[in-house]
Amino acid sequence: MLDHAAEVALAGRTGLVIAGLVIAHRRSQAAACDRIVVMEAGRVVELGSHKELLAARGRYAELWAAWSVS
């Protein structure tokens, strides 16, 4: 229900989705983003689409795997 509401609210707009480990249950919103920025300690450590970041096997892929297990 929340995912659908976000889709409706963002239709035709640019949105910024901020997610962290505490918001792991909303990983579907991260996967739907055109661009994902992964930050650690205030620095950008990865930038790309969901598929690109999974293929890179970096921090995003680690987080995605952890989210998928929980």
All heavy atoms as TSV, in Angstrom:
chain	resi	resn	atom	element	x	y	z
A	1	MET	N	N	0.813	-1.184	0.000
A	1	MET	CA	C	0.000	0.000	0.000
A	1	MET	C	C	0.870	1.267	0.000
A	1	MET	O	O	0.601	2.186	-0.750
A	1	MET	CB	C	-0.936	-0.029	1.193
A	1	MET	CG	C	-1.869	1.133	1.249
A	1	MET	SD	S	-3.075	0.851	2.546
A	1	MET	CE	C	-4.367	1.864	1.963
A	2	LEU	N	N	1.911	1.287	0.814
A	2	LEU	CA	C	2.794	2.442	0.864
A	2	LEU	C	C	3.560	2.608	-0.447
A	2	LEU	O	O	3.743	3.720	-0.930
A	2	LEU	CB	C	3.767	2.326	2.039
A	2	LEU	CG	C	4.677	3.529	2.280
A	2	LEU	CD1	C	3.869	4.803	2.476
A	2	LEU	CD2	C	5.561	3.285	3.481
A	3	ASP	N	N	3.992	1.491	-1.039
A	3	ASP	CA	C	4.686	1.565	-2.327
A	3	ASP	C	C	3.782	2.170	-3.391
A	3	ASP	O	O	4.216	3.005	-4.183
A	3	ASP	CB	C	5.159	0.184	-2.770
A	3	ASP	CG	C	6.335	-0.317	-1.955
A	3	ASP	OD1	O	7.039	0.513	-1.359
A	3	ASP	OD2	O	6.550	-1.538	-1.930
A	4	HIS	N	N	2.526	1.771	-3.425
A	4	HIS	CA	C	1.579	2.307	-4.407
A	4	HIS	C	C	1.355	3.798	-4.182
A	4	HIS	O	O	1.325	4.579	-5.137
A	4	HIS	CB	C	0.252	1.551	-4.349
A	4	HIS	CG	C	-0.782	2.113	-5.278
A	4	HIS	ND1	N	-0.677	1.998	-6.650
A	4	HIS	CD2	C	-1.897	2.831	-5.041
A	4	HIS	CE1	C	-1.705	2.617	-7.211
A	4	HIS	NE2	N	-2.464	3.123	-6.252
A	5	ALA	N	N	1.220	4.192	-2.945
A	5	ALA	CA	C	1.019	5.614	-2.629
A	5	ALA	C	C	2.217	6.441	-3.087
A	5	ALA	O	O	2.057	7.539	-3.627
A	5	ALA	CB	C	0.791	5.797	-1.126
A	6	ALA	N	N	3.424	5.909	-2.904
A	6	ALA	CA	C	4.622	6.619	-3.356
A	6	ALA	C	C	4.643	6.731	-4.874
A	6	ALA	O	O	4.997	7.782	-5.424
A	6	ALA	CB	C	5.874	5.896	-2.862
A	7	GLU	N	N	4.256	5.681	-5.585
A	7	GLU	CA	C	4.199	5.717	-7.051
A	7	GLU	C	C	3.235	6.796	-7.528
A	7	GLU	O	O	3.540	7.556	-8.443
A	7	GLU	CB	C	3.757	4.364	-7.601
A	7	GLU	CG	C	4.808	3.294	-7.520
A	7	GLU	CD	C	4.287	1.963	-8.015
A	7	GLU	OE1	O	3.402	1.931	-8.884
A	7	GLU	OE2	O	4.782	0.926	-7.525
A	8	VAL	N	N	2.074	6.863	-6.914
A	8	VAL	CA	C	1.064	7.853	-7.291
A	8	VAL	C	C	1.574	9.270	-6.999
A	8	VAL	O	O	1.472	10.165	-7.840
A	8	VAL	CB	C	-0.272	7.588	-6.560
A	8	VAL	CG1	C	-1.252	8.726	-6.774
A	8	VAL	CG2	C	-0.876	6.274	-7.034
A	9	ALA	N	N	2.141	9.464	-5.841
A	9	ALA	CA	C	2.618	10.794	-5.457
A	9	ALA	C	C	3.770	11.267	-6.340
A	9	ALA	O	O	3.911	12.461	-6.598
A	9	ALA	CB	C	3.054	10.787	-3.994
A	10	LEU	N	N	4.587	10.343	-6.829
A	10	LEU	CA	C	5.762	10.710	-7.621
A	10	LEU	C	C	5.538	10.654	-9.127
A	10	LEU	O	O	6.439	10.993	-9.885
A	10	LEU	CB	C	6.942	9.802	-7.250
A	10	LEU	CG	C	7.500	10.014	-5.851
A	10	LEU	CD1	C	8.526	8.935	-5.524
A	10	LEU	CD2	C	8.114	11.395	-5.718
A	11	ALA	N	N	4.372	10.264	-9.564
A	11	ALA	CA	C	4.095	10.159	-11.006
A	11	ALA	C	C	4.401	11.484	-11.703
A	11	ALA	O	O	3.887	12.533	-11.340
A	11	ALA	CB	C	2.646	9.761	-11.229
A	12	GLY	N	N	5.322	11.443	-12.676
A	12	GLY	CA	C	5.678	12.638	-13.430
A	12	GLY	C	C	6.567	13.610	-12.683
A	12	GLY	O	O	6.796	14.727	-13.138
A	13	ARG	N	N	7.085	13.195	-11.532
A	13	ARG	CA	C	7.908	14.085	-10.705
A	13	ARG	C	C	9.248	13.429	-10.407
A	13	ARG	O	O	9.415	12.232	-10.543
A	13	ARG	CB	C	7.206	14.363	-9.373
A	13	ARG	CG	C	5.910	15.102	-9.493
A	13	ARG	CD	C	5.341	15.364	-8.092
A	13	ARG	NE	N	4.153	16.171	-8.158
A	13	ARG	CZ	C	2.916	15.677	-8.085
A	13	ARG	NH1	N	2.730	14.388	-7.930
A	13	ARG	NH2	N	1.881	16.484	-8.143
A	14	THR	N	N	10.160	14.236	-9.951
A	14	THR	CA	C	11.425	13.728	-9.446
A	14	THR	C	C	11.308	13.610	-7.941
A	14	THR	O	O	10.822	14.523	-7.279
A	14	THR	CB	C	12.583	14.692	-9.790
A	14	THR	OG1	O	12.673	14.794	-11.219
A	14	THR	CG2	C	13.893	14.199	-9.229
A	15	GLY	N	N	11.744	12.493	-7.409
A	15	GLY	CA	C	11.657	12.287	-5.973
A	15	GLY	C	C	12.998	11.875	-5.407
A	15	GLY	O	O	13.868	11.384	-6.115
A	16	LEU	N	N	13.158	12.080	-4.149
A	16	LEU	CA	C	14.351	11.669	-3.425
A	16	LEU	C	C	13.914	10.705	-2.341
A	16	LEU	O	O	13.114	11.054	-1.474
A	16	LEU	CB	C	15.048	12.884	-2.807
A	16	LEU	CG	C	16.281	12.615	-1.967
A	16	LEU	CD1	C	17.380	11.986	-2.813
A	16	LEU	CD2	C	16.770	13.907	-1.343
A	17	VAL	N	N	14.419	9.489	-2.412
A	17	VAL	CA	C	14.091	8.471	-1.420
A	17	VAL	C	C	15.340	8.243	-0.585
A	17	VAL	O	O	16.398	7.934	-1.117
A	17	VAL	CB	C	13.658	7.149	-2.093
A	17	VAL	CG1	C	13.370	6.088	-1.038
A	17	VAL	CG2	C	12.457	7.376	-2.995
A	18	ILE	N	N	15.228	8.432	0.700
A	18	ILE	CA	C	16.355	8.239	1.599
A	18	ILE	C	C	16.082	6.989	2.417
A	18	ILE	O	O	15.064	6.895	3.092
A	18	ILE	CB	C	16.544	9.458	2.520
A	18	ILE	CG1	C	16.787	10.704	1.676
A	18	ILE	CG2	C	17.693	9.214	3.492
A	18	ILE	CD1	C	16.811	11.986	2.461
A	19	ALA	N	N	16.978	6.037	2.309
A	19	ALA	CA	C	16.777	4.777	3.014
A	19	ALA	C	C	18.044	4.389	3.752
A	19	ALA	O	O	19.144	4.698	3.327
A	19	ALA	CB	C	16.406	3.676	2.032
A	20	GLY	N	N	17.866	3.719	4.830
A	20	GLY	CA	C	18.993	3.215	5.609
A	20	GLY	C	C	18.661	1.839	6.122
A	20	GLY	O	O	17.607	1.297	5.812
A	21	LEU	N	N	19.536	1.294	6.875
A	21	LEU	CA	C	19.303	-0.044	7.398
A	21	LEU	C	C	18.026	-0.126	8.217
A	21	LEU	O	O	17.369	-1.150	8.229
A	21	LEU	CB	C	20.495	-0.482	8.247
A	21	LEU	CG	C	21.777	-0.766	7.469
A	21	LEU	CD1	C	22.907	-1.078	8.451
A	21	LEU	CD2	C	21.593	-1.914	6.510
A	22	VAL	N	N	17.646	0.973	8.856
A	22	VAL	CA	C	16.442	0.941	9.680
A	22	VAL	C	C	15.167	0.973	8.827
A	22	VAL	O	O	14.090	0.751	9.330
A	22	VAL	CB	C	16.410	2.115	10.689
A	22	VAL	CG1	C	17.556	1.989	11.671
A	22	VAL	CG2	C	16.442	3.456	9.992
A	23	ILE	N	N	15.306	1.222	7.527
A	23	ILE	CA	C	14.141	1.263	6.646
A	23	ILE	C	C	14.214	0.111	5.644
A	23	ILE	O	O	13.763	0.184	4.529
A	23	ILE	CB	C	14.038	2.614	5.895
A	23	ILE	CG1	C	14.245	3.777	6.857
A	23	ILE	CG2	C	12.686	2.769	5.219
A	23	ILE	CD1	C	14.317	5.129	6.195
A	24	ALA	N	N	14.820	-0.973	6.051
A	24	ALA	CA	C	15.078	-2.100	5.164
A	24	ALA	C	C	13.810	-2.692	4.555
A	24	ALA	O	O	13.850	-3.246	3.472
A	24	ALA	CB	C	15.848	-3.186	5.907
A	25	HIS	N	N	12.678	-2.567	5.213
A	25	HIS	CA	C	11.453	-3.150	4.700
A	25	HIS	C	C	10.923	-2.394	3.480
A	25	HIS	O	O	9.959	-2.818	2.863
A	25	HIS	CB	C	10.391	-3.229	5.794
A	25	HIS	CG	C	10.042	-1.908	6.391
A	25	HIS	ND1	N	10.866	-1.275	7.287
A	25	HIS	CD2	C	8.975	-1.102	6.206
A	25	HIS	CE1	C	10.309	-0.123	7.637
A	25	HIS	NE2	N	9.171	0.002	7.001
A	26	ARG	N	N	11.537	-1.314	3.076
A	26	ARG	CA	C	11.133	-0.550	1.903
A	26	ARG	C	C	12.158	-0.700	0.779
A	26	ARG	O	O	12.362	0.177	-0.021
A	26	ARG	CB	C	10.973	0.930	2.244
A	26	ARG	CG	C	9.794	1.180	3.117
A	26	ARG	CD	C	8.488	1.053	2.316
A	26	ARG	NE	N	7.415	0.814	3.241
A	26	ARG	CZ	C	6.531	-0.151	3.104
A	26	ARG	NH1	N	6.572	-0.973	2.097
A	26	ARG	NH2	N	5.585	-0.312	3.998
A	27	ARG	N	N	12.815	-1.824	0.694
A	27	ARG	CA	C	13.826	-2.023	-0.341
A	27	ARG	C	C	13.233	-1.972	-1.737
A	27	ARG	O	O	13.915	-1.633	-2.690
A	27	ARG	CB	C	14.590	-3.311	-0.104
A	27	ARG	CG	C	13.770	-4.559	-0.279
A	27	ARG	CD	C	14.645	-5.790	-0.055
A	27	ARG	NE	N	13.923	-6.977	-0.398
A	27	ARG	CZ	C	13.328	-7.780	0.468
A	27	ARG	NH1	N	13.414	-7.510	1.740
A	27	ARG	NH2	N	12.686	-8.836	0.065
A	28	SER	N	N	11.953	-2.271	-1.885
A	28	SER	CA	C	11.324	-2.215	-3.208
A	28	SER	C	C	11.344	-0.800	-3.768
A	28	SER	O	O	11.446	-0.609	-4.982
A	28	SER	CB	C	9.891	-2.738	-3.139
A	28	SER	OG	O	9.130	-1.967	-2.217
A	29	GLN	N	N	11.273	0.203	-2.900
A	29	GLN	CA	C	11.345	1.585	-3.372
A	29	GLN	C	C	12.740	1.903	-3.881
A	29	GLN	O	O	12.893	2.602	-4.874
A	29	GLN	CB	C	10.947	2.553	-2.267
A	29	GLN	CG	C	9.472	2.518	-1.960
A	29	GLN	CD	C	9.069	3.464	-0.849
A	29	GLN	OE1	O	9.911	3.952	-0.099
A	29	GLN	NE2	N	7.788	3.722	-0.742
A	30	ALA	N	N	13.761	1.396	-3.248
A	30	ALA	CA	C	15.132	1.617	-3.721
A	30	ALA	C	C	15.315	0.975	-5.088
A	30	ALA	O	O	15.887	1.576	-5.995
A	30	ALA	CB	C	16.140	1.052	-2.723
A	31	ALA	N	N	14.833	-0.233	-5.273
A	31	ALA	CA	C	14.986	-0.939	-6.546
A	31	ALA	C	C	14.270	-0.226	-7.681
A	31	ALA	O	O	14.674	-0.328	-8.840
A	31	ALA	CB	C	14.478	-2.373	-6.415
A	32	ALA	N	N	13.230	0.519	-7.384
A	32	ALA	CA	C	12.456	1.212	-8.415
A	32	ALA	C	C	13.073	2.544	-8.834
A	32	ALA	O	O	12.668	3.128	-9.826
A	32	ALA	CB	C	11.033	1.441	-7.915
A	33	CYS	N	N	14.081	2.998	-8.113
A	33	CYS	CA	C	14.697	4.295	-8.419
A	33	CYS	C	C	15.554	4.224	-9.678
A	33	CYS	O	O	16.174	3.204	-9.957
A	33	CYS	CB	C	15.583	4.749	-7.248
A	33	CYS	SG	S	14.656	5.153	-5.762
A	34	ASP	N	N	15.586	5.328	-10.422
A	34	ASP	CA	C	16.445	5.413	-11.602
A	34	ASP	C	C	17.913	5.468	-11.215
A	34	ASP	O	O	18.767	4.902	-11.886
A	34	ASP	CB	C	16.106	6.655	-12.436
A	34	ASP	CG	C	14.707	6.601	-13.016
A	34	ASP	OD1	O	14.255	5.497	-13.371
A	34	ASP	OD2	O	14.077	7.661	-13.108
A	35	ARG	N	N	18.210	6.185	-10.168
A	35	ARG	CA	C	19.572	6.352	-9.679
A	35	ARG	C	C	19.588	6.185	-8.168
A	35	ARG	O	O	18.723	6.699	-7.464
A	35	ARG	CB	C	20.111	7.751	-10.010
A	35	ARG	CG	C	20.556	7.909	-11.422
A	35	ARG	CD	C	21.802	7.139	-11.546
A	35	ARG	NE	N	22.553	7.187	-12.740
A	35	ARG	CZ	C	22.888	6.061	-13.379
A	35	ARG	NH1	N	22.434	4.918	-13.000
A	35	ARG	NH2	N	23.700	6.110	-14.393
A	36	ILE	N	N	20.596	5.496	-7.688
A	36	ILE	CA	C	20.751	5.264	-6.262
A	36	ILE	C	C	22.129	5.776	-5.858
A	36	ILE	O	O	23.121	5.502	-6.539
A	36	ILE	CB	C	20.640	3.758	-5.933
A	36	ILE	CG1	C	19.250	3.247	-6.343
A	36	ILE	CG2	C	20.925	3.491	-4.454
A	36	ILE	CD1	C	19.145	1.736	-6.392
A	37	VAL	N	N	22.171	6.522	-4.771
A	37	VAL	CA	C	23.429	7.024	-4.230
A	37	VAL	C	C	23.636	6.344	-2.878
A	37	VAL	O	O	22.789	6.426	-2.005
A	37	VAL	CB	C	23.401	8.559	-4.042
A	37	VAL	CG1	C	24.698	9.046	-3.425
A	37	VAL	CG2	C	23.125	9.261	-5.363
A	38	VAL	N	N	24.767	5.676	-2.743
A	38	VAL	CA	C	25.109	5.024	-1.482
A	38	VAL	C	C	26.162	5.885	-0.795
A	38	VAL	O	O	27.189	6.202	-1.385
A	38	VAL	CB	C	25.666	3.598	-1.718
A	38	VAL	CG1	C	26.010	2.931	-0.385
A	38	VAL	CG2	C	24.666	2.761	-2.502
A	39	MET	N	N	25.858	6.262	0.434
A	39	MET	CA	C	26.772	7.111	1.192
A	39	MET	C	C	27.195	6.407	2.475
A	39	MET	O	O	26.405	5.699	3.086
A	39	MET	CB	C	26.098	8.433	1.532
A	39	MET	CG	C	25.719	9.247	0.318
A	39	MET	SD	S	24.971	10.831	0.751
A	39	MET	CE	C	26.411	11.704	1.370
A	40	GLU	N	N	28.434	6.624	2.840
A	40	GLU	CA	C	28.955	6.148	4.114
A	40	GLU	C	C	29.827	7.252	4.700
A	40	GLU	O	O	30.651	7.830	3.986
A	40	GLU	CB	C	29.789	4.879	3.928
A	40	GLU	CG	C	28.954	3.659	3.618
A	40	GLU	CD	C	29.769	2.383	3.577
A	40	GLU	OE1	O	30.983	2.415	3.282
A	40	GLU	OE2	O	29.160	1.341	3.836
A	41	ALA	N	N	29.607	7.546	5.951
A	41	ALA	CA	C	30.373	8.577	6.659
A	41	ALA	C	C	30.354	9.906	5.897
A	41	ALA	O	O	31.363	10.603	5.822
A	41	ALA	CB	C	31.812	8.109	6.898
A	42	GLY	N	N	29.208	10.235	5.297
A	42	GLY	CA	C	29.054	11.510	4.599
A	42	GLY	C	C	29.670	11.570	3.218
A	42	GLY	O	O	29.692	12.629	2.592
A	43	ARG	N	N	30.147	10.446	2.707
A	43	ARG	CA	C	30.766	10.417	1.376
A	43	ARG	C	C	30.013	9.468	0.452
A	43	ARG	O	O	29.548	8.416	0.880
A	43	ARG	CB	C	32.216	9.949	1.464
A	43	ARG	CG	C	33.114	10.890	2.224
A	43	ARG	CD	C	34.544	10.345	2.245
A	43	ARG	NE	N	35.414	11.289	2.895
A	43	ARG	CZ	C	36.250	12.079	2.241
A	43	ARG	NH1	N	36.330	12.032	0.933
A	43	ARG	NH2	N	37.011	12.916	2.908
A	44	VAL	N	N	29.944	9.855	-0.817
A	44	VAL	CA	C	29.339	8.983	-1.824
A	44	VAL	C	C	30.320	7.856	-2.122
A	44	VAL	O	O	31.469	8.105	-2.492
A	44	VAL	CB	C	29.012	9.767	-3.120
A	44	VAL	CG1	C	28.516	8.822	-4.205
A	44	VAL	CG2	C	27.988	10.853	-2.838
A	45	VAL	N	N	29.876	6.622	-1.934
A	45	VAL	CA	C	30.738	5.473	-2.205
A	45	VAL	C	C	30.279	4.679	-3.428
A	45	VAL	O	O	31.063	3.923	-3.994
A	45	VAL	CB	C	30.869	4.541	-0.974
A	45	VAL	CG1	C	31.581	5.255	0.168
A	45	VAL	CG2	C	29.524	4.018	-0.518
A	46	GLU	N	N	29.032	4.869	-3.837
A	46	GLU	CA	C	28.515	4.206	-5.033
A	46	GLU	C	C	27.397	5.041	-5.634
A	46	GLU	O	O	26.666	5.725	-4.919
A	46	GLU	CB	C	27.946	2.821	-4.717
A	46	GLU	CG	C	28.979	1.794	-4.318
A	46	GLU	CD	C	28.346	0.428	-4.090
A	46	GLU	OE1	O	27.537	0.320	-3.151
A	46	GLU	OE2	O	28.659	-0.483	-4.852
A	47	LEU	N	N	27.257	4.946	-6.953
A	47	LEU	CA	C	26.201	5.652	-7.676
A	47	LEU	C	C	25.834	4.817	-8.889
A	47	LEU	O	O	26.709	4.380	-9.637
A	47	LEU	CB	C	26.700	7.032	-8.118
A	47	LEU	CG	C	25.803	7.828	-9.054
A	47	LEU	CD1	C	24.520	8.250	-8.349
A	47	LEU	CD2	C	26.539	9.045	-9.583
A	48	GLY	N	N	24.538	4.565	-9.069
A	48	GLY	CA	C	24.103	3.801	-10.231
A	48	GLY	C	C	22.669	3.341	-10.084
A	48	GLY	O	O	21.986	3.675	-9.124
A	49	SER	N	N	22.234	2.553	-11.051
A	49	SER	CA	C	20.893	1.964	-10.978
A	49	SER	C	C	20.954	0.731	-10.080
A	49	SER	O	O	22.048	0.245	-9.730
A	49	SER	CB	C	20.426	1.552	-12.375
A	49	SER	OG	O	21.189	0.443	-12.844
A	50	HIS	N	N	19.804	0.218	-9.734
A	50	HIS	CA	C	19.729	-0.992	-8.907
A	50	HIS	C	C	20.532	-2.125	-9.553
A	50	HIS	O	O	21.386	-2.741	-8.911
A	50	HIS	CB	C	18.255	-1.384	-8.727
A	50	HIS	CG	C	18.052	-2.699	-8.056
A	50	HIS	ND1	N	18.270	-2.892	-6.715
A	50	HIS	CD2	C	17.642	-3.892	-8.559
A	50	HIS	CE1	C	18.007	-4.153	-6.407
A	50	HIS	NE2	N	17.624	-4.777	-7.504
A	51	LYS	N	N	20.307	-2.359	-10.841
A	51	LYS	CA	C	21.010	-3.442	-11.539
A	51	LYS	C	C	22.513	-3.204	-11.591
A	51	LYS	O	O	23.302	-4.129	-11.390
A	51	LYS	CB	C	20.452	-3.611	-12.953
A	51	LYS	CG	C	19.081	-4.232	-12.993
A	51	LYS	CD	C	18.619	-4.440	-14.417
A	51	LYS	CE	C	17.240	-5.056	-14.439
A	51	LYS	NZ	N	16.768	-5.298	-15.800
A	52	GLU	N	N	22.914	-1.963	-11.863
A	52	GLU	CA	C	24.344	-1.645	-11.930
A	52	GLU	C	C	25.024	-1.872	-10.585
A	52	GLU	O	O	26.123	-2.438	-10.522
A	52	GLU	CB	C	24.546	-0.195	-12.365
A	52	GLU	CG	C	24.158	0.078	-13.793
A	52	GLU	CD	C	24.083	1.561	-14.123
A	52	GLU	OE1	O	23.986	2.403	-13.197
A	52	GLU	OE2	O	24.107	1.883	-15.327
A	53	LEU	N	N	24.365	-1.448	-9.522
A	53	LEU	CA	C	24.963	-1.575	-8.200
A	53	LEU	C	C	25.017	-3.021	-7.725
A	53	LEU	O	O	25.972	-3.419	-7.055
A	53	LEU	CB	C	24.240	-0.691	-7.189
A	53	LEU	CG	C	24.369	0.811	-7.447
A	53	LEU	CD1	C	23.556	1.597	-6.436
A	53	LEU	CD2	C	25.820	1.256	-7.432
A	54	LEU	N	N	24.018	-3.806	-8.076
A	54	LEU	CA	C	24.079	-5.232	-7.737
A	54	LEU	C	C	25.218	-5.904	-8.492
A	54	LEU	O	O	25.969	-6.700	-7.917
A	54	LEU	CB	C	22.752	-5.930	-8.059
A	54	LEU	CG	C	21.586	-5.642	-7.127
A	54	LEU	CD1	C	20.353	-6.416	-7.575
A	54	LEU	CD2	C	21.919	-5.959	-5.684
A	55	ALA	N	N	25.376	-5.562	-9.768
A	55	ALA	CA	C	26.440	-6.153	-10.583
A	55	ALA	C	C	27.825	-5.757	-10.086
A	55	ALA	O	O	28.786	-6.531	-10.206
A	55	ALA	CB	C	26.267	-5.748	-12.052
A	56	ALA	N	N	27.942	-4.568	-9.500
A	56	ALA	CA	C	29.230	-4.083	-8.999
A	56	ALA	C	C	29.675	-4.827	-7.741
A	56	ALA	O	O	30.849	-4.781	-7.368
A	56	ALA	CB	C	29.159	-2.583	-8.721
A	57	ARG	N	N	28.730	-5.499	-7.067
A	57	ARG	CA	C	29.021	-6.285	-5.865
A	57	ARG	C	C	29.696	-5.474	-4.752
A	57	ARG	O	O	30.551	-5.978	-4.028
A	57	ARG	CB	C	29.850	-7.513	-6.209
A	57	ARG	CG	C	29.132	-8.454	-7.130
A	57	ARG	CD	C	30.001	-9.646	-7.477
A	57	ARG	NE	N	29.270	-10.539	-8.331
A	57	ARG	CZ	C	28.853	-11.750	-7.967
A	57	ARG	NH1	N	29.097	-12.193	-6.764
A	57	ARG	NH2	N	28.194	-12.499	-8.805
A	58	GLY	N	N	29.278	-4.226	-4.630
A	58	GLY	CA	C	29.830	-3.346	-3.594
A	58	GLY	C	C	28.930	-3.276	-2.377
A	58	GLY	O	O	28.215	-4.224	-2.036
A	59	ARG	N	N	28.947	-2.122	-1.734
A	59	ARG	CA	C	28.195	-1.933	-0.490
A	59	ARG	C	C	26.690	-2.083	-0.694
A	59	ARG	O	O	26.004	-2.677	0.134
A	59	ARG	CB	C	28.531	-0.548	0.094
A	59	ARG	CG	C	27.922	-0.308	1.438
A	59	ARG	CD	C	28.535	-1.239	2.478
A	59	ARG	NE	N	27.975	-0.928	3.784
A	59	ARG	CZ	C	27.459	-1.836	4.605
A	59	ARG	NH1	N	27.448	-3.104	4.268
A	59	ARG	NH2	N	26.968	-1.478	5.758
A	60	TYR	N	N	26.162	-1.526	-1.806
A	60	TYR	CA	C	24.726	-1.652	-2.071
A	60	TYR	C	C	24.332	-3.126	-2.190
A	60	TYR	O	O	23.324	-3.554	-1.629
A	60	TYR	CB	C	24.347	-0.901	-3.345
A	60	TYR	CG	C	22.878	-1.002	-3.684
A	60	TYR	CD1	C	21.953	-0.161	-3.084
A	60	TYR	CD2	C	22.406	-1.942	-4.600
A	60	TYR	CE1	C	20.599	-0.244	-3.379
A	60	TYR	CE2	C	21.059	-2.039	-4.902
A	60	TYR	CZ	C	20.165	-1.194	-4.293
A	60	TYR	OH	O	18.822	-1.291	-4.583
A	61	ALA	N	N	25.131	-3.897	-2.907
A	61	ALA	CA	C	24.833	-5.323	-3.068
A	61	ALA	C	C	24.857	-6.038	-1.712
A	61	ALA	O	O	24.031	-6.913	-1.459
A	61	ALA	CB	C	25.822	-5.961	-4.032
A	62	GLU	N	N	25.790	-5.642	-0.856
A	62	GLU	CA	C	25.847	-6.211	0.493
A	62	GLU	C	C	24.583	-5.871	1.272
A	62	GLU	O	O	24.003	-6.748	1.944
A	62	GLU	CB	C	27.066	-5.679	1.253
A	62	GLU	CG	C	28.390	-6.164	0.733
A	62	GLU	CD	C	29.566	-5.480	1.417
A	62	GLU	OE1	O	29.336	-4.689	2.371
A	62	GLU	OE2	O	30.707	-5.720	1.000
A	63	LEU	N	N	24.166	-4.608	1.201
A	63	LEU	CA	C	22.947	-4.200	1.903
A	63	LEU	C	C	21.720	-4.919	1.347
A	63	LEU	O	O	20.855	-5.369	2.092
A	63	LEU	CB	C	22.758	-2.685	1.792
A	63	LEU	CG	C	23.758	-1.830	2.549
A	63	LEU	CD1	C	23.606	-0.367	2.152
A	63	LEU	CD2	C	23.576	-1.997	4.046
A	64	TRP	N	N	21.651	-5.042	0.024
A	64	TRP	CA	C	20.526	-5.711	-0.616
A	64	TRP	C	C	20.444	-7.159	-0.157
A	64	TRP	O	O	19.366	-7.672	0.151
A	64	TRP	CB	C	20.638	-5.629	-2.135
A	64	TRP	CG	C	19.411	-6.142	-2.803
A	64	TRP	CD1	C	19.223	-7.379	-3.323
A	64	TRP	CD2	C	18.180	-5.449	-2.997
A	64	TRP	NE1	N	17.962	-7.503	-3.827
A	64	TRP	CE2	C	17.300	-6.322	-3.645
A	64	TRP	CE3	C	17.755	-4.152	-2.689
A	64	TRP	CZ2	C	16.016	-5.954	-3.991
A	64	TRP	CZ3	C	16.470	-3.793	-3.045
A	64	TRP	CH2	C	15.613	-4.679	-3.681
A	65	ALA	N	N	21.589	-7.829	-0.106
A	65	ALA	CA	C	21.621	-9.221	0.353
A	65	ALA	C	C	21.160	-9.329	1.809
A	65	ALA	O	O	20.402	-10.235	2.159
A	65	ALA	CB	C	23.025	-9.800	0.188
A	66	ALA	N	N	21.605	-8.401	2.633
A	66	ALA	CA	C	21.197	-8.402	4.039
A	66	ALA	C	C	19.697	-8.156	4.162
A	66	ALA	O	O	19.013	-8.778	4.972
A	66	ALA	CB	C	21.978	-7.349	4.823
A	67	TRP	N	N	19.161	-7.222	3.345
A	67	TRP	CA	C	17.729	-6.947	3.363
A	67	TRP	C	C	16.938	-8.160	2.930
A	67	TRP	O	O	15.897	-8.476	3.474
A	67	TRP	CB	C	17.390	-5.797	2.431
A	67	TRP	CG	C	17.814	-4.429	2.902
A	67	TRP	CD1	C	17.979	-4.017	4.180
A	67	TRP	CD2	C	18.098	-3.309	2.075
A	67	TRP	NE1	N	18.358	-2.703	4.212
A	67	TRP	CE2	C	18.432	-2.248	2.930
A	67	TRP	CE3	C	18.098	-3.087	0.687
A	67	TRP	CZ2	C	18.765	-0.984	2.455
A	67	TRP	CZ3	C	18.435	-1.843	0.225
A	67	TRP	CH2	C	18.764	-0.806	1.102
A	68	SER	N	N	17.452	-8.873	1.931
A	68	SER	CA	C	16.740	-10.030	1.382
A	68	SER	C	C	16.658	-11.180	2.373
A	68	SER	O	O	15.724	-11.966	2.331
A	68	SER	CB	C	17.429	-10.481	0.090
A	68	SER	OG	O	17.349	-9.469	-0.886
A	69	VAL	N	N	17.647	-11.283	3.254
A	69	VAL	CA	C	17.664	-12.342	4.256
A	69	VAL	C	C	16.666	-12.055	5.368
A	69	VAL	O	O	16.024	-12.957	5.881
A	69	VAL	CB	C	19.081	-12.515	4.837
A	69	VAL	CG1	C	19.083	-13.452	6.032
A	69	VAL	CG2	C	20.017	-13.021	3.763
A	70	SER	N	N	16.505	-10.769	5.716
A	70	SER	CA	C	15.632	-10.431	6.840
A	70	SER	C	C	14.185	-10.358	6.478
A	70	SER	O	O	13.714	-10.641	5.476
A	70	SER	CB	C	16.054	-9.106	7.441
A	70	SER	OG	O	16.068	-8.082	6.491
